[in-house]
Amino acid sequence: MLTPYMTLDVLTPTGALLSGEQVSAVFLPGTLGQFEVLRGHAPIISSLSRGEIIYRSGDGEKSLSVSSGFAIVADDHIQACIEQ
């Protein structure tokens, strides 16, 4: 059975900012423009530029600042490795 959520992990050189966060949507600042990830998104690897990672969870909408990094999306799991 499919869950209504995806899993978000955000890592920095000093450690994990988020690990296993259950989210319904994530907006990422791709180098070619911001893009949204929803459940069932096609697998993708993208570089990230300066901006905000915005994610929606049961606690509402939250954000994290990004100066650079990359993100991997596959099987309703988003992993972002970022510099802040």
PDB file with one MODEL, atoms N, CA, C and O in Angstrom:
MODEL        1
ATOM      1  N   MET A   1       0.826  -1.185   0.000  1.00  0.00           N
ATOM      2  CA  MET A   1       0.000   0.000   0.000  1.00  0.00           C
ATOM      3  C   MET A   1       0.871   1.249   0.000  1.00  0.00           C
ATOM      4  O   MET A   1       1.845   1.329   0.749  1.00  0.00           O
ATOM      5  N   LEU A   2       0.530   2.212  -0.825  1.00  0.00           N
ATOM      6  CA  LEU A   2       1.281   3.455  -0.893  1.00  0.00           C
ATOM      7  C   LEU A   2       0.946   4.345   0.295  1.00  0.00           C
ATOM      8  O   LEU A   2      -0.208   4.445   0.711  1.00  0.00           O
ATOM      9  N   THR A   3       1.966   4.983   0.827  1.00  0.00           N
ATOM     10  CA  THR A   3       1.732   5.954   1.890  1.00  0.00           C
ATOM     11  C   THR A   3       1.495   7.314   1.256  1.00  0.00           C
ATOM     12  O   THR A   3       1.920   7.544   0.124  1.00  0.00           O
ATOM     13  N   PRO A   4       0.828   8.215   1.957  1.00  0.00           N
ATOM     14  CA  PRO A   4       0.602   9.548   1.389  1.00  0.00           C
ATOM     15  C   PRO A   4       1.822  10.464   1.521  1.00  0.00           C
ATOM     16  O   PRO A   4       1.764  11.636   1.150  1.00  0.00           O
ATOM     17  N   TYR A   5       2.921   9.928   2.048  1.00  0.00           N
ATOM     18  CA  TYR A   5       4.092  10.752   2.320  1.00  0.00           C
ATOM     19  C   TYR A   5       5.335  10.242   1.618  1.00  0.00           C
ATOM     20  O   TYR A   5       5.414   9.090   1.191  1.00  0.00           O
ATOM     21  N   MET A   6       6.313  11.149   1.511  1.00  0.00           N
ATOM     22  CA  MET A   6       7.654  10.823   1.047  1.00  0.00           C
ATOM     23  C   MET A   6       8.588  11.004   2.233  1.00  0.00           C
ATOM     24  O   MET A   6       8.204  11.569   3.258  1.00  0.00           O
ATOM     25  N   THR A   7       9.815  10.522   2.085  1.00  0.00           N
ATOM     26  CA  THR A   7      10.818  10.669   3.129  1.00  0.00           C
ATOM     27  C   THR A   7      11.864  11.672   2.663  1.00  0.00           C
ATOM     28  O   THR A   7      12.346  11.596   1.533  1.00  0.00           O
ATOM     29  N   LEU A   8      12.218  12.621   3.545  1.00  0.00           N
ATOM     30  CA  LEU A   8      13.207  13.649   3.228  1.00  0.00           C
ATOM     31  C   LEU A   8      14.384  13.551   4.190  1.00  0.00           C
ATOM     32  O   LEU A   8      14.209  13.542   5.408  1.00  0.00           O
ATOM     33  N   ASP A   9      15.587  13.478   3.624  1.00  0.00           N
ATOM     34  CA  ASP A   9      16.831  13.539   4.393  1.00  0.00           C
ATOM     35  C   ASP A   9      17.626  14.730   3.876  1.00  0.00           C
ATOM     36  O   ASP A   9      17.790  14.888   2.666  1.00  0.00           O
ATOM     37  N   VAL A  10      18.116  15.560   4.773  1.00  0.00           N
ATOM     38  CA  VAL A  10      18.961  16.693   4.393  1.00  0.00           C
ATOM     39  C   VAL A  10      20.255  16.589   5.182  1.00  0.00           C
ATOM     40  O   VAL A  10      20.246  16.588   6.413  1.00  0.00           O
ATOM     41  N   LEU A  11      21.372  16.500   4.460  1.00  0.00           N
ATOM     42  CA  LEU A  11      22.692  16.339   5.058  1.00  0.00           C
ATOM     43  C   LEU A  11      23.578  17.539   4.748  1.00  0.00           C
ATOM     44  O   LEU A  11      23.492  18.131   3.672  1.00  0.00           O
ATOM     45  N   THR A  12      24.431  17.887   5.712  1.00  0.00           N
ATOM     46  CA  THR A  12      25.445  18.918   5.524  1.00  0.00           C
ATOM     47  C   THR A  12      26.793  18.297   5.867  1.00  0.00           C
ATOM     48  O   THR A  12      26.831  17.183   6.389  1.00  0.00           O
ATOM     49  N   PRO A  13      27.893  18.977   5.591  1.00  0.00           N
ATOM     50  CA  PRO A  13      29.203  18.436   5.959  1.00  0.00           C
ATOM     51  C   PRO A  13      29.351  18.202   7.474  1.00  0.00           C
ATOM     52  O   PRO A  13      30.189  17.405   7.896  1.00  0.00           O
ATOM     53  N   THR A  14      28.552  18.885   8.276  1.00  0.00           N
ATOM     54  CA  THR A  14      28.675  18.724   9.727  1.00  0.00           C
ATOM     55  C   THR A  14      27.649  17.758  10.327  1.00  0.00           C
ATOM     56  O   THR A  14      27.675  17.504  11.531  1.00  0.00           O
ATOM     57  N   GLY A  15      26.752  17.221   9.505  1.00  0.00           N
ATOM     58  CA  GLY A  15      25.781  16.262  10.018  1.00  0.00           C
ATOM     59  C   GLY A  15      24.410  16.402   9.389  1.00  0.00           C
ATOM     60  O   GLY A  15      24.199  17.227   8.501  1.00  0.00           O
ATOM     61  N   ALA A  16      23.490  15.591   9.857  1.00  0.00           N
ATOM     62  CA  ALA A  16      22.136  15.568   9.313  1.00  0.00           C
ATOM     63  C   ALA A  16      21.284  16.680   9.920  1.00  0.00           C
ATOM     64  O   ALA A  16      21.250  16.849  11.139  1.00  0.00           O
ATOM     65  N   LEU A  17      20.590  17.440   9.058  1.00  0.00           N
ATOM     66  CA  LEU A  17      19.620  18.436   9.522  1.00  0.00           C
ATOM     67  C   LEU A  17      18.241  17.796   9.656  1.00  0.00           C
ATOM     68  O   LEU A  17      17.483  18.106  10.575  1.00  0.00           O
ATOM     69  N   LEU A  18      17.933  16.897   8.719  1.00  0.00           N
ATOM     70  CA  LEU A  18      16.676  16.144   8.750  1.00  0.00           C
ATOM     71  C   LEU A  18      16.992  14.702   8.399  1.00  0.00           C
ATOM     72  O   LEU A  18      17.821  14.433   7.530  1.00  0.00           O
ATOM     73  N   SER A  19      16.336  13.787   9.070  1.00  0.00           N
ATOM     74  CA  SER A  19      16.532  12.374   8.780  1.00  0.00           C
ATOM     75  C   SER A  19      15.197  11.650   8.898  1.00  0.00           C
ATOM     76  O   SER A  19      14.647  11.509   9.990  1.00  0.00           O
ATOM     77  N   GLY A  20      14.687  11.198   7.768  1.00  0.00           N
ATOM     78  CA  GLY A  20      13.438  10.463   7.774  1.00  0.00           C
ATOM     79  C   GLY A  20      12.198  11.307   7.973  1.00  0.00           C
ATOM     80  O   GLY A  20      11.163  10.792   8.396  1.00  0.00           O
ATOM     81  N   GLU A  21      12.280  12.605   7.676  1.00  0.00           N
ATOM     82  CA  GLU A  21      11.124  13.503   7.810  1.00  0.00           C
ATOM     83  C   GLU A  21      10.041  13.086   6.821  1.00  0.00           C
ATOM     84  O   GLU A  21      10.314  12.943   5.630  1.00  0.00           O
ATOM     85  N   GLN A  22       8.826  12.893   7.300  1.00  0.00           N
ATOM     86  CA  GLN A  22       7.700  12.527   6.437  1.00  0.00           C
ATOM     87  C   GLN A  22       7.104  13.809   5.851  1.00  0.00           C
ATOM     88  O   GLN A  22       6.643  14.678   6.592  1.00  0.00           O
ATOM     89  N   VAL A  23       7.114  13.925   4.516  1.00  0.00           N
ATOM     90  CA  VAL A  23       6.673  15.145   3.838  1.00  0.00           C
ATOM     91  C   VAL A  23       5.681  14.811   2.727  1.00  0.00           C
ATOM     92  O   VAL A  23       5.667  13.701   2.195  1.00  0.00           O
ATOM     93  N   SER A  24       4.852  15.799   2.390  1.00  0.00           N
ATOM     94  CA  SER A  24       3.903  15.615   1.297  1.00  0.00           C
ATOM     95  C   SER A  24       4.343  16.345   0.025  1.00  0.00           C
ATOM     96  O   SER A  24       3.884  16.009  -1.066  1.00  0.00           O
ATOM     97  N   ALA A  25       5.227  17.337   0.154  1.00  0.00           N
ATOM     98  CA  ALA A  25       5.751  18.086  -0.997  1.00  0.00           C
ATOM     99  C   ALA A  25       7.077  18.725  -0.615  1.00  0.00           C
ATOM    100  O   ALA A  25       7.286  19.106   0.537  1.00  0.00           O
ATOM    101  N   VAL A  26       7.971  18.840  -1.594  1.00  0.00           N
ATOM    102  CA  VAL A  26       9.268  19.484  -1.386  1.00  0.00           C
ATOM    103  C   VAL A  26       9.549  20.364  -2.597  1.00  0.00           C
ATOM    104  O   VAL A  26       9.396  19.926  -3.737  1.00  0.00           O
ATOM    105  N   PHE A  27       9.962  21.607  -2.347  1.00  0.00           N
ATOM    106  CA  PHE A  27      10.388  22.530  -3.393  1.00  0.00           C
ATOM    107  C   PHE A  27      11.896  22.682  -3.254  1.00  0.00           C
ATOM    108  O   PHE A  27      12.400  23.001  -2.177  1.00  0.00           O
ATOM    109  N   LEU A  28      12.619  22.450  -4.360  1.00  0.00           N
ATOM    110  CA  LEU A  28      14.075  22.491  -4.343  1.00  0.00           C
ATOM    111  C   LEU A  28      14.584  23.571  -5.297  1.00  0.00           C
ATOM    112  O   LEU A  28      14.020  23.750  -6.377  1.00  0.00           O
ATOM    113  N   PRO A  29      15.660  24.307  -4.910  1.00  0.00           N
ATOM    114  CA  PRO A  29      16.208  25.354  -5.771  1.00  0.00           C
ATOM    115  C   PRO A  29      17.221  24.787  -6.768  1.00  0.00           C
ATOM    116  O   PRO A  29      18.429  24.938  -6.580  1.00  0.00           O
ATOM    117  N   GLY A  30      16.740  24.144  -7.811  1.00  0.00           N
ATOM    118  CA  GLY A  30      17.629  23.580  -8.828  1.00  0.00           C
ATOM    119  C   GLY A  30      18.408  24.670  -9.551  1.00  0.00           C
ATOM    120  O   GLY A  30      17.965  25.818  -9.605  1.00  0.00           O
ATOM    121  N   THR A  31      19.555  24.323 -10.100  1.00  0.00           N
ATOM    122  CA  THR A  31      20.367  25.325 -10.803  1.00  0.00           C
ATOM    123  C   THR A  31      19.680  25.838 -12.071  1.00  0.00           C
ATOM    124  O   THR A  31      20.013  26.915 -12.565  1.00  0.00           O
ATOM    125  N   LEU A  32      18.718  25.066 -12.600  1.00  0.00           N
ATOM    126  CA  LEU A  32      17.960  25.523 -13.769  1.00  0.00           C
ATOM    127  C   LEU A  32      16.591  26.067 -13.379  1.00  0.00           C
ATOM    128  O   LEU A  32      15.749  26.318 -14.242  1.00  0.00           O
ATOM    129  N   GLY A  33      16.372  26.247 -12.094  1.00  0.00           N
ATOM    130  CA  GLY A  33      15.105  26.777 -11.609  1.00  0.00           C
ATOM    131  C   GLY A  33      14.511  25.903 -10.512  1.00  0.00           C
ATOM    132  O   GLY A  33      14.848  24.726 -10.381  1.00  0.00           O
ATOM    133  N   GLN A  34      13.626  26.497  -9.732  1.00  0.00           N
ATOM    134  CA  GLN A  34      12.989  25.767  -8.641  1.00  0.00           C
ATOM    135  C   GLN A  34      12.071  24.684  -9.206  1.00  0.00           C
ATOM    136  O   GLN A  34      11.407  24.885 -10.222  1.00  0.00           O
ATOM    137  N   PHE A  35      12.046  23.530  -8.532  1.00  0.00           N
ATOM    138  CA  PHE A  35      11.126  22.476  -8.946  1.00  0.00           C
ATOM    139  C   PHE A  35      10.498  21.824  -7.722  1.00  0.00           C
ATOM    140  O   PHE A  35      11.044  21.855  -6.619  1.00  0.00           O
ATOM    141  N   GLU A  36       9.331  21.231  -7.959  1.00  0.00           N
ATOM    142  CA  GLU A  36       8.558  20.608  -6.883  1.00  0.00           C
ATOM    143  C   GLU A  36       8.618  19.093  -7.026  1.00  0.00           C
ATOM    144  O   GLU A  36       8.558  18.558  -8.133  1.00  0.00           O
ATOM    145  N   VAL A  37       8.736  18.413  -5.896  1.00  0.00           N
ATOM    146  CA  VAL A  37       8.705  16.954  -5.867  1.00  0.00           C
ATOM    147  C   VAL A  37       7.466  16.526  -5.093  1.00  0.00           C
ATOM    148  O   VAL A  37       7.263  16.916  -3.943  1.00  0.00           O
ATOM    149  N   LEU A  38       6.644  15.716  -5.749  1.00  0.00           N
ATOM    150  CA  LEU A  38       5.460  15.124  -5.129  1.00  0.00           C
ATOM    151  C   LEU A  38       5.611  13.612  -5.164  1.00  0.00           C
ATOM    152  O   LEU A  38       6.490  13.084  -5.844  1.00  0.00           O
ATOM    153  N   ARG A  39       4.762  12.928  -4.438  1.00  0.00           N
ATOM    154  CA  ARG A  39       4.804  11.473  -4.395  1.00  0.00           C
ATOM    155  C   ARG A  39       4.709  10.908  -5.810  1.00  0.00           C
ATOM    156  O   ARG A  39       3.918  11.386  -6.623  1.00  0.00           O
ATOM    157  N   GLY A  40       5.510   9.899  -6.098  1.00  0.00           N
ATOM    158  CA  GLY A  40       5.518   9.288  -7.418  1.00  0.00           C
ATOM    159  C   GLY A  40       6.395  10.000  -8.438  1.00  0.00           C
ATOM    160  O   GLY A  40       6.364   9.649  -9.618  1.00  0.00           O
ATOM    161  N   HIS A  41       7.184  11.001  -8.013  1.00  0.00           N
ATOM    162  CA  HIS A  41       8.053  11.751  -8.925  1.00  0.00           C
ATOM    163  C   HIS A  41       9.043  10.800  -9.606  1.00  0.00           C
ATOM    164  O   HIS A  41       9.518   9.844  -8.994  1.00  0.00           O
ATOM    165  N   ALA A  42       9.340  11.070 -10.852  1.00  0.00           N
ATOM    166  CA  ALA A  42      10.338  10.288 -11.582  1.00  0.00           C
ATOM    167  C   ALA A  42      11.704  10.446 -10.922  1.00  0.00           C
ATOM    168  O   ALA A  42      11.993  11.507 -10.369  1.00  0.00           O
ATOM    169  N   PRO A  43      12.548   9.421 -10.967  1.00  0.00           N
ATOM    170  CA  PRO A  43      13.899   9.541 -10.405  1.00  0.00           C
ATOM    171  C   PRO A  43      14.657  10.679 -11.072  1.00  0.00           C
ATOM    172  O   PRO A  43      14.558  10.883 -12.282  1.00  0.00           O
ATOM    173  N   ILE A  44      15.414  11.418 -10.268  1.00  0.00           N
ATOM    174  CA  ILE A  44      16.168  12.563 -10.785  1.00  0.00           C
ATOM    175  C   ILE A  44      17.354  12.844  -9.863  1.00  0.00           C
ATOM    176  O   ILE A  44      17.292  12.611  -8.656  1.00  0.00           O
ATOM    177  N   ILE A  45      18.420  13.343 -10.452  1.00  0.00           N
ATOM    178  CA  ILE A  45      19.550  13.894  -9.705  1.00  0.00           C
ATOM    179  C   ILE A  45      19.694  15.320 -10.202  1.00  0.00           C
ATOM    180  O   ILE A  45      19.746  15.559 -11.408  1.00  0.00           O
ATOM    181  N   SER A  46      19.758  16.278  -9.269  1.00  0.00           N
ATOM    182  CA  SER A  46      19.842  17.685  -9.658  1.00  0.00           C
ATOM    183  C   SER A  46      20.840  18.419  -8.779  1.00  0.00           C
ATOM    184  O   SER A  46      20.936  18.165  -7.579  1.00  0.00           O
ATOM    185  N   SER A  47      21.580  19.333  -9.393  1.00  0.00           N
ATOM    186  CA  SER A  47      22.407  20.240  -8.601  1.00  0.00           C
ATOM    187  C   SER A  47      21.490  21.323  -8.034  1.00  0.00           C
ATOM    188  O   SER A  47      20.456  21.656  -8.613  1.00  0.00           O
ATOM    189  N   LEU A  48      21.897  21.856  -6.898  1.00  0.00           N
ATOM    190  CA  LEU A  48      21.108  22.893  -6.222  1.00  0.00           C
ATOM    191  C   LEU A  48      21.904  24.183  -6.167  1.00  0.00           C
ATOM    192  O   LEU A  48      23.128  24.171  -6.044  1.00  0.00           O
ATOM    193  N   SER A  49      21.189  25.297  -6.261  1.00  0.00           N
ATOM    194  CA  SER A  49      21.819  26.610  -6.167  1.00  0.00           C
ATOM    195  C   SER A  49      21.292  27.342  -4.930  1.00  0.00           C
ATOM    196  O   SER A  49      20.487  26.802  -4.171  1.00  0.00           O
ATOM    197  N   ARG A  50      21.749  28.549  -4.746  1.00  0.00           N
ATOM    198  CA  ARG A  50      21.331  29.348  -3.589  1.00  0.00           C
ATOM    199  C   ARG A  50      19.817  29.513  -3.580  1.00  0.00           C
ATOM    200  O   ARG A  50      19.205  29.834  -4.599  1.00  0.00           O
ATOM    201  N   GLY A  51      19.231  29.290  -2.420  1.00  0.00           N
ATOM    202  CA  GLY A  51      17.786  29.419  -2.291  1.00  0.00           C
ATOM    203  C   GLY A  51      17.284  28.727  -1.039  1.00  0.00           C
ATOM    204  O   GLY A  51      17.994  28.642  -0.037  1.00  0.00           O
ATOM    205  N   GLU A  52      16.070  28.239  -1.101  1.00  0.00           N
ATOM    206  CA  GLU A  52      15.424  27.590   0.042  1.00  0.00           C
ATOM    207  C   GLU A  52      14.894  26.222  -0.364  1.00  0.00           C
ATOM    208  O   GLU A  52      14.323  26.058  -1.443  1.00  0.00           O
ATOM    209  N   ILE A  53      15.090  25.243   0.513  1.00  0.00           N
ATOM    210  CA  ILE A  53      14.350  23.989   0.407  1.00  0.00           C
ATOM    211  C   ILE A  53      13.102  24.202   1.248  1.00  0.00           C
ATOM    212  O   ILE A  53      13.188  24.452   2.450  1.00  0.00           O
ATOM    213  N   ILE A  54      11.954  24.103   0.616  1.00  0.00           N
ATOM    214  CA  ILE A  54      10.679  24.283   1.312  1.00  0.00           C
ATOM    215  C   ILE A  54       9.980  22.938   1.326  1.00  0.00           C
ATOM    216  O   ILE A  54       9.837  22.296   0.286  1.00  0.00           O
ATOM    217  N   TYR A  55       9.542  22.508   2.506  1.00  0.00           N
ATOM    218  CA  TYR A  55       8.869  21.216   2.579  1.00  0.00           C
ATOM    219  C   TYR A  55       7.621  21.309   3.435  1.00  0.00           C
ATOM    220  O   TYR A  55       7.555  22.079   4.394  1.00  0.00           O
ATOM    221  N   ARG A  56       6.622  20.497   3.060  1.00  0.00           N
ATOM    222  CA  ARG A  56       5.351  20.446   3.781  1.00  0.00           C
ATOM    223  C   ARG A  56       5.253  19.123   4.516  1.00  0.00           C
ATOM    224  O   ARG A  56       5.446  18.052   3.940  1.00  0.00           O
ATOM    225  N   SER A  57       4.949  19.224   5.807  1.00  0.00           N
ATOM    226  CA  SER A  57       4.762  18.028   6.627  1.00  0.00           C
ATOM    227  C   SER A  57       3.504  18.229   7.465  1.00  0.00           C
ATOM    228  O   SER A  57       2.780  19.208   7.282  1.00  0.00           O
ATOM    229  N   GLY A  58       3.250  17.313   8.372  1.00  0.00           N
ATOM    230  CA  GLY A  58       2.090  17.432   9.250  1.00  0.00           C
ATOM    231  C   GLY A  58       2.150  18.664  10.132  1.00  0.00           C
ATOM    232  O   GLY A  58       1.126  19.103  10.655  1.00  0.00           O
ATOM    233  N   ASP A  59       3.356  19.238  10.307  1.00  0.00           N
ATOM    234  CA  ASP A  59       3.546  20.436  11.135  1.00  0.00           C
ATOM    235  C   ASP A  59       3.410  21.724  10.338  1.00  0.00           C
ATOM    236  O   ASP A  59       3.630  22.806  10.881  1.00  0.00           O
ATOM    237  N   GLY A  60       3.053  21.631   9.060  1.00  0.00           N
ATOM    238  CA  GLY A  60       2.942  22.820   8.221  1.00  0.00           C
ATOM    239  C   GLY A  60       4.116  22.931   7.263  1.00  0.00           C
ATOM    240  O   GLY A  60       4.778  21.938   6.960  1.00  0.00           O
ATOM    241  N   GLU A  61       4.368  24.133   6.793  1.00  0.00           N
ATOM    242  CA  GLU A  61       5.435  24.382   5.834  1.00  0.00           C
ATOM    243  C   GLU A  61       6.663  24.913   6.552  1.00  0.00           C
ATOM    244  O   GLU A  61       6.559  25.798   7.402  1.00  0.00           O
ATOM    245  N   LYS A  62       7.829  24.372   6.211  1.00  0.00           N
ATOM    246  CA  LYS A  62       9.108  24.788   6.804  1.00  0.00           C
ATOM    247  C   LYS A  62      10.122  24.966   5.690  1.00  0.00           C
ATOM    248  O   LYS A  62       9.910  24.509   4.566  1.00  0.00           O
ATOM    249  N   SER A  63      11.246  25.642   6.008  1.00  0.00           N
ATOM    250  CA  SER A  63      12.271  25.838   4.983  1.00  0.00           C
ATOM    251  C   SER A  63      13.670  25.786   5.588  1.00  0.00           C
ATOM    252  O   SER A  63      13.871  25.981   6.787  1.00  0.00           O
ATOM    253  N   LEU A  64      14.623  25.516   4.706  1.00  0.00           N
ATOM    254  CA  LEU A  64      16.046  25.489   5.049  1.00  0.00           C
ATOM    255  C   LEU A  64      16.802  26.278   3.988  1.00  0.00           C
ATOM    256  O   LEU A  64      16.497  26.159   2.801  1.00  0.00           O
ATOM    257  N   SER A  65      17.775  27.079   4.390  1.00  0.00           N
ATOM    258  CA  SER A  65      18.596  27.837   3.439  1.00  0.00           C
ATOM    259  C   SER A  65      19.648  26.933   2.813  1.00  0.00           C
ATOM    260  O   SER A  65      20.201  26.047   3.465  1.00  0.00           O
ATOM    261  N   VAL A  66      19.910  27.180   1.529  1.00  0.00           N
ATOM    262  CA  VAL A  66      20.890  26.405   0.768  1.00  0.00           C
ATOM    263  C   VAL A  66      21.785  27.379   0.024  1.00  0.00           C
ATOM    264  O   VAL A  66      21.298  28.349  -0.557  1.00  0.00           O
ATOM    265  N   SER A  67      23.099  27.130   0.034  1.00  0.00           N
ATOM    266  CA  SER A  67      23.975  27.928  -0.834  1.00  0.00           C
ATOM    267  C   SER A  67      24.399  27.115  -2.053  1.00  0.00           C
ATOM    268  O   SER A  67      24.645  27.681  -3.118  1.00  0.00           O
ATOM    269  N   SER A  68      24.487  25.778  -1.905  1.00  0.00           N
ATOM    270  CA  SER A  68      24.777  24.895  -3.031  1.00  0.00           C
ATOM    271  C   SER A  68      24.556  23.453  -2.571  1.00  0.00           C
ATOM    272  O   SER A  68      24.333  23.193  -1.389  1.00  0.00           O
ATOM    273  N   GLY A  69      24.623  22.532  -3.517  1.00  0.00           N
ATOM    274  CA  GLY A  69      24.488  21.126  -3.170  1.00  0.00           C
ATOM    275  C   GLY A  69      23.892  20.326  -4.309  1.00  0.00           C
ATOM    276  O   GLY A  69      23.923  20.745  -5.466  1.00  0.00           O
ATOM    277  N   PHE A  70      23.348  19.162  -3.964  1.00  0.00           N
ATOM    278  CA  PHE A  70      22.671  18.334  -4.948  1.00  0.00           C
ATOM    279  C   PHE A  70      21.573  17.540  -4.259  1.00  0.00           C
ATOM    280  O   PHE A  70      21.578  17.374  -3.040  1.00  0.00           O
ATOM    281  N   ALA A  71      20.634  17.052  -5.058  1.00  0.00           N
ATOM    282  CA  ALA A  71      19.517  16.273  -4.528  1.00  0.00           C
ATOM    283  C   ALA A  71      19.302  15.045  -5.401  1.00  0.00           C
ATOM    284  O   ALA A  71      19.490  15.078  -6.617  1.00  0.00           O
ATOM    285  N   ILE A  72      18.905  13.967  -4.748  1.00  0.00           N
ATOM    286  CA  ILE A  72      18.574  12.721  -5.428  1.00  0.00           C
ATOM    287  C   ILE A  72      17.145  12.367  -5.040  1.00  0.00           C
ATOM    288  O   ILE A  72      16.801  12.343  -3.859  1.00  0.00           O
ATOM    289  N   VAL A  73      16.317  12.095  -6.042  1.00  0.00           N
ATOM    290  CA  VAL A  73      14.928  11.696  -5.809  1.00  0.00           C
ATOM    291  C   VAL A  73      14.724  10.323  -6.435  1.00  0.00           C
ATOM    292  O   VAL A  73      14.999  10.127  -7.619  1.00  0.00           O
ATOM    293  N   ALA A  74      14.241   9.375  -5.636  1.00  0.00           N
ATOM    294  CA  ALA A  74      13.940   8.037  -6.151  1.00  0.00           C
ATOM    295  C   ALA A  74      13.030   7.325  -5.165  1.00  0.00           C
ATOM    296  O   ALA A  74      13.253   7.380  -3.955  1.00  0.00           O
ATOM    297  N   ASP A  75      12.011   6.661  -5.675  1.00  0.00           N
ATOM    298  CA  ASP A  75      11.125   5.830  -4.850  1.00  0.00           C
ATOM    299  C   ASP A  75      10.550   6.579  -3.648  1.00  0.00           C
ATOM    300  O   ASP A  75      10.564   6.064  -2.530  1.00  0.00           O
ATOM    301  N   ASP A  76      10.046   7.791  -3.875  1.00  0.00           N
ATOM    302  CA  ASP A  76       9.444   8.617  -2.825  1.00  0.00           C
ATOM    303  C   ASP A  76      10.400   8.913  -1.670  1.00  0.00           C
ATOM    304  O   ASP A  76       9.976   9.059  -0.523  1.00  0.00           O
ATOM    305  N   HIS A  77      11.689   8.998  -1.985  1.00  0.00           N
ATOM    306  CA  HIS A  77      12.722   9.343  -1.009  1.00  0.00           C
ATOM    307  C   HIS A  77      13.571  10.467  -1.606  1.00  0.00           C
ATOM    308  O   HIS A  77      14.136  10.312  -2.689  1.00  0.00           O
ATOM    309  N   ILE A  78      13.661  11.588  -0.908  1.00  0.00           N
ATOM    310  CA  ILE A  78      14.451  12.726  -1.343  1.00  0.00           C
ATOM    311  C   ILE A  78      15.647  12.853  -0.422  1.00  0.00           C
ATOM    312  O   ILE A  78      15.498  12.946   0.796  1.00  0.00           O
ATOM    313  N   GLN A  79      16.844  12.856  -1.014  1.00  0.00           N
ATOM    314  CA  GLN A  79      18.067  13.071  -0.247  1.00  0.00           C
ATOM    315  C   GLN A  79      18.731  14.327  -0.795  1.00  0.00           C
ATOM    316  O   GLN A  79      18.996  14.422  -1.993  1.00  0.00           O
ATOM    317  N   ALA A  80      18.997  15.283   0.073  1.00  0.00           N
ATOM    318  CA  ALA A  80      19.670  16.511  -0.325  1.00  0.00           C
ATOM    319  C   ALA A  80      20.953  16.657   0.482  1.00  0.00           C
ATOM    320  O   ALA A  80      20.933  16.585   1.711  1.00  0.00           O
ATOM    321  N   CYS A  81      22.067  16.863  -0.212  1.00  0.00           N
ATOM    322  CA  CYS A  81      23.356  17.137   0.426  1.00  0.00           C
ATOM    323  C   CYS A  81      23.645  18.592   0.114  1.00  0.00           C
ATOM    324  O   CYS A  81      23.803  18.973  -1.046  1.00  0.00           O
ATOM    325  N   ILE A  82      23.714  19.407   1.170  1.00  0.00           N
ATOM    326  CA  ILE A  82      23.781  20.855   0.953  1.00  0.00           C
ATOM    327  C   ILE A  82      24.880  21.528   1.743  1.00  0.00           C
ATOM    328  O   ILE A  82      25.360  21.008   2.751  1.00  0.00           O
ATOM    329  N   GLU A  83      25.264  22.687   1.269  1.00  0.00           N
ATOM    330  CA  GLU A  83      26.076  23.663   2.006  1.00  0.00           C
ATOM    331  C   GLU A  83      25.125  24.783   2.381  1.00  0.00           C
ATOM    332  O   GLU A  83      24.269  25.164   1.584  1.00  0.00           O
ATOM    333  N   GLN A  84      25.267  25.311   3.583  1.00  0.00           N
ATOM    334  CA  GLN A  84      24.371  26.397   4.006  1.00  0.00           C
ATOM    335  C   GLN A  84      25.078  27.718   3.972  1.00  0.00           C
ATOM    336  O   GLN A  84      24.482  28.746   4.295  1.00  0.00           O
TER     337      GLN A  84
ENDMDL
END
